[in-house]
Amino acid sequence: MSERDLLMIPGPVEFDPEVLRALSMKTASHVAPEFITVFGRALKRLREVCLAPSAQPFVVAGSGTLAMELAVANLVEQGERALVVNTGYFSDRMATILERHGAEVVQAKCAPGEAPDVAEVERLLAGSRFKLMTVTHVDTSTGVLAPVEALVRAAGRQGVLSVVDGVCATAGEAFHQDAWGADVYLTASQKAIGVPPGLALLTVSPRAMAAWRARKTPVRSFYADFAEWLPIMEAYEGGKPAYFATPPVNLVYALDVSLGQILREGMEARFVRHRRMAHAFRAAWRAMGLKMLPVSESLAAHTLSAVYYPEGVDAGMVGRAREQGVVLAGGLHPQLKTRYFRVGHMNVVGPSDVLATVGAVERALAAAGHRAEPGSAVAAAQVELLAAR
């Protein structure tokens, strides 16, 4: 990958230079006073970004999949029932993790590009004794934005814990954890949080922490056990040293910087900016005659686009776009992976990135034989960007 290539995949994303500089700082001891200050501040800032002032934050070395497992391993015991609201590949993964930890899993499924009906989900919740419900806020495989607020509120009405996978959503899609009553919001560092890969992040409600404390059996995973991590998080936030496993010091530096940038932008302003960039991309797809995988605008994410190739064009288009200096992603959903491509537009993505990406896609499609008015997609995106100012 050339240093001049623009990385427009659904994670890792382009990172702010100040965040990258934090990675190159001299590594401190993980119990040095200066690092304790940074880690404690990052924990406080994570609460603010998730709009979860009452939640317990966790910052652990690992991937988004580890964040999923941290939530599941601590809240589910053998034989307890879990409902998975399934919108794609990563909902499938959540179901697998739940089963590995002994849960009896029921899934509310739908066709790719759709989301299960909220009323049907609440009917399922009311009809059985579920311990928890999981939902993927934005499924990276389909670009589907789940109606997460309505689903979380439905779970709350039924006394069911809600676990929201925000890996491709947190700090890009509107989410108000405390106000909506979500019990766990989990994510990873490499997407809209704006930090290179390597951190699993969670904010856990008092109700979920109480459910963990009320477990009858030990957590099956040593590394994922809240009992090991909670004293560490509490110590760092309280300005004291503690040790369980060595934290990735420089990634925590970078996290603190990025969370500070996010909060300076403001959460509502950040949500609006992501919507603006998404709407510009949607205008471009329409101008090129392309169809998105989500079946309706209301189900289309603002952090990425999943777009079908036009007739006569195949996955070679992604390679042609890279020749134009823009890195896109191919499909991921097992049923459709050869039929569509994905564009990530989160974190620091702005109007210039949108226009550069749309231009590269136009040229790549033209090279593949797709007929469209040259420049029409760039013009459509520009009109949308100007209208939204």
N, C-alpha and C positions, 0 to 999 in steps of 0.2 A: 504494500500500500504506500503510495507516494505521500509525502508530507503535505502536498497540496490537495490531496483528495478530501472531499467532504464526506464525513461519515454520517449517513442518514438511515441507519438501521434502527430497529426498536431496542437498542441497547447492546453493547456500550454505545454511548452517544458522544457528541462533541462536548468537551469540558472547558470551563473557563480557565484562562492562563493562571489566575491567582490560585485556583484549586490545584493545578498541576505543580505550581511552585511549592505548595505545601508538601507535596510528596518528596521533593528533593531537599527538604530541610534536614539538618543533622538529626539523626534519630536519638531521642532521649530515652532514658530508662523509663519503663512503664510505671514505675512508682516515684518518679521524680516530681517535685512540687509543680513545676511548670506544665508537665503532662497531665497531672491530676486536674489542674485548673481547666485545661483545654477539654479533657474528656467530660468533666462535670458540666461545663457550659454546653457541649454538644448534646448531652442528654436533655438538658433543659430546653434547648432549641428544638430538638426532635418533637417534644410535646407541643410546642407552639406551631410547628409546621403541620402536624396532624390535627391541630385544633382540639387537643385532648389534654386540658390542664389537670384532669384528675387521674390520668393514666400513669402506669409505671413503664418507663422506656427501657428497652434492652438494645444494646449495640454489641454484636457478637461477630467474630471473624467467620465468614462463610458466605454462601450464595443465597439467592432468593429461595432456593429449595430448602436450605437450612431454616430460613425464617418460617416457611410453611411447616416444617417438622417441629420446630420449637413450639408453635401454637398447638399442634395436634398432640404431640407427646405429653404435654403438660395438662391438657384438658380432657383427654379421653382415656377411659379405662376399658379393660376387656369386656366385651358384650354390650357396651353402651351404643346407642343409636345416633347416627349422624346423617344429616341431609346435605347433599352436595348439589348446589344449583349449578348445573353444568352448562358452560358456554364455549367449551373448546378444550384444547390440548392440556392446558394447565389445570383445568377443573378435573380432567381425567387423572392428572398426577396427584391432585389433592385426595381424590378417592383412593388411590393406591396407598398413599401415606397413611390415611386413616385406617385402612384395612390392615396394614403392617402393624399398626399399634392396637389392633384388636377390636376396632369398632365394627359395628354392623351398619353398613352403608346403604342408604337409599339415595337414588339420584333423580333429580328433576331435569330431564333432558329435553333437547330441542334440536332442530336441524342447524347445521353450520350457518352462521350469520344471523341467527335468531337468539332470543333470550326466553327462558321459561316465563310463563304468565305469573304475575305476582299473586293473583287470587288463588291460582292453583297451588302455588308454593305454600301459601298460608293454610290452605285446606289440608295439605300434607302435614304441615307442622301441627295443626290442631288435632289431627287424627291419630297421632302416635306420640310416644314419649321420647322425643329426641333430646339428647344432651346439647347438641350444637348444630348449627347450620353454617356451611361455608359458601362463599360466593367470590368469584374472581371479578374484581372491579372492572378491569380491562383485560380481556384475554389476548395475550400477545399473538396467538396463532390466528385469530379471526378478526381482530380489531373491533370486537363487540364491547360496547360500554353497557354493563348491566345496570338495571334500575336499582342501584344499591341502597339508596336511602329508603325506598319503599320496602325492600326486602329486609333490611336491618330492623326497621320499625315493626314489620310483621313478626319477625322472630322475637322481638321484645315483648309484643303483646301476648305471645304464647309461652313466655318464660324460657325461651331457648337462647343459649349463648350464640352470638354471631361472630364469625371469623371472616374477615375481609382480606383477600389477597390483593394488595395494592402495588404489586411489583411494577407493573407498567402504568401506574396511575398516580401514586403518591407524589404530591407537589406539582402535579400537572392537571389532574381532574379534581373538581370540587368535591371535598369530603370534610365533614364536620363531625369528628368522632364522638365527642361528648354530647353535642346537641342532638345527634341522631340516635345515640345509644348503642353504638357499635362496641363490641367487647374486645376484639383484637383487630388492629390494623397492622399488617405486615408488609414489608417491602425489602428491596435491595438497593445498593448504593448506585448502580451503574446506569440508571435511567433518569427520570426527572429529578431525582435527588441530586444528580450532578457530580458524582464521585466515581472514580474507576472501580471496577469490580472487586469485591472482597468483603463486603459488610452485609450482614443480615440484620435488619432493623425491625423492631416491634414496639407498639404502644399498647399496653394491656390494661383494661378497665379494672376498677376495684372489684366488680362482680366476678370477673374472670379470675382475678387473683384469689378471691375467696373460694371459688370452685377448685382451683389448684390446691389450695391449703386443705380443702376438705377431702382430698383423694384418700381412698382406702388402701391403695397399693403404690409402691414406689414407681417413679417415672422409669420407663424401660431404657431410655438412652441416658448415659452418663453425661455426655457433652451437651445435650439439649435440655438438661434438667434445670428448671428455674431455681431449684434449691442451691445449685452451684453458682448461678449467675446473679441472683438477686442481691446477695451481700456485696458483690463487686460493684454493681450499679449504684447501690445505696452509698457505699463508701466513697466512690469517685464523686458522686453528686454532693456528698457531704464534705468534700475536700480532704479525704483521707486515703492513704494507700491501701490496696488490697490485691490479692493474687488468687486466681484459679487457673487460668491459661493466659499466656502472654497475648495481649491485644496487638493488633497491627497498628503500631504507633503512628506511622505516617499517614495511613488511611484515616485514622481518627483526626489528625491535624486537618486533612483535606475535608473531612466531613464537617468539622466545625466551621471552616471557611465557607463551604457551600451553603450550609444551613443559614449562616449569617447573611449571605447574599440573597437567599430566598426570602428571608424575613424582611430585609431592607426593601425588596421589591414589593412585598405585601402579598398575602395569600390570595385575596380576591383579585388583585391586579394580575397576579400570576395565572390564576385560572382564566381570566379574561384573555390574556395574551395567548395562551394555548388554544383557546377557542378561535381567536382571530387567525392564527396560523393554520389551524385545521380547516376553517371555512375557505381560506385562500386555496389550499390544496384541493378541496372538493370542487371549487369553481374550475380549477384546471382539469381535473378528471372529467368533469362534464364537457368541457370544451373539446377534449380529445375523444369524446364518445366512449369513455371507459366506465365500467360498472364496479362499484364497491362491493365487497363481500357482505358487510352488514346489510340487512334487508331494508332498513329504513334509516333516515337521518338521525332519528332519536336514539338509535342503537349504535351509532358510529362514534368511535373514540375520538378524542381530541389530541391524543398523544401519539397516535400512529394511524396510517391508512393501510388497509388491506384491499388491493385492487386487482380485479381479474384482468388477465391479458386479453387484448382484443383478438378476434378471430384471425387465425393465420400467424400469430405471434406466440413464441414459447419462452421458456425460462432463459434462453440465450439473451434476451433483452436485458437482464440484470448485468451480464458481462459487458454488453454494449454501453450501458449507462456508466459502468466503471471506467471504460475507455474515455468517457466524457468528463471524468473527474469526480463522479458522485457514486458512493458505495450504497447500494440498496440491498434488501434482503429478499430471498425467495420465499415461497410458501412454507408453512409448517404444519398445518392441519393435515393429518394422515389421509383424509378422504379427498383433499383438494390441492395438495401441496404443489403439484405441477401446473396448476391453473391460475395462479395469482402471484403477485409480488407484494412486498410490504415496505413502507416508508416510515421511518421514525421521525417525529417532529416534536421533540420535547427538550426540556432544560433550556439551553441558551439559544435555541433556534429562533431566528428573527426573519424579517422580510427578505433580506438578501439571500439567506439560505433557501428560503422557499422558492424564490425566482431562479436561483442557480439549479436547484433540484428539478423543478418543472422543465426548465430548458433542456437539461440532460435527458430527462425522460422523453421529451418531444423528439430529440435527435435520435435517441436509441430506438424509439418506435418507428421513426421514419426509415432508419437503416434496416429495420426488420420488415419493411414493406407496408406498414400501417399508414393509411392515407388520412391526413387531417390538415387543416389550414395551418401552414407554418407560422409559428408565433402566437397562435390563437390561445393556447393554454397559458403562456406567460402573460399575455394581455388580460385574460380572465382573472388570473391570480392577482395581477397588479390592480385591477379595478376593485377587487374585493378588499385588498389591503388598504387602498386609498379610502374606500367607503367606510372602513372600520376605524379610521383615525379619530 
